[in-house]
Each structure stands twice: as C-alpha cells, then as structure tokens.
Amino acid sequence: MKIYYGTTAVAKMLGVCPKTVAAWFDAKQIVGHRLPSGARRMHIDDVKAFAQAKNIPIAISTIDEPSKELSAD
C-alpha cells in the first residue's frame, strides 16, 4: 500500500499555495492520481522527486499525516 498526500499537504511541504500544486499536477509536472471525486493525490516519493528536479526545499517538519491511503495496482 502506498500513502498519498493531498494538494494542501503537498503545498505545505513545498511552501507554496495549494493552487500552485494543483497547477503543477494538472500540467503533469508532479506525478499523482485523481480520485473519482476529482481530488488530487501525490505519493511522497513523487513529491520529493519533483522538488529535487525544481530545486525546491521540502519542509520535512511540515509533513502531516497522509490524507488518504490508496492501494496502488
């Protein structure tokens, strides 16, 4: 089972607003999944890879509990 974070949690990690994360997600710059409700979910490894590629520091102390646990096929 992989643990995924929502847009708000990822925004907090990266020090940006949730709309910025949503734009990156929609532009396929951050890998993730959409739930049937339309909510975005991103795995922490994908967030870290994106942040490293863009030279954005991750505020590890701000990482909250994941918003959803999803089974990855």
C-alpha positions, 0 to 999 in steps of 0.5 A: 500500500502506498500513502498519498498526500493531498494538494494542501499537504503537498503545498505545505511541504513545498511552501507554496499555495495549494493552487500552485500544486494543483497547477503543477499536477494538472500540467503533469509536472508532479506525478499523482492520481485523481480520485473519482471525486476529482481530488488530487493525490501525490505519493511522497516519493513523487513529491520529493522527486519533483522538488529535487528536479525544481530545486525546491526545499521540502519542509520535512517538519511540515509533513502531516499525516497522509490524507488518504491511503490508496492501494496502488495496482 
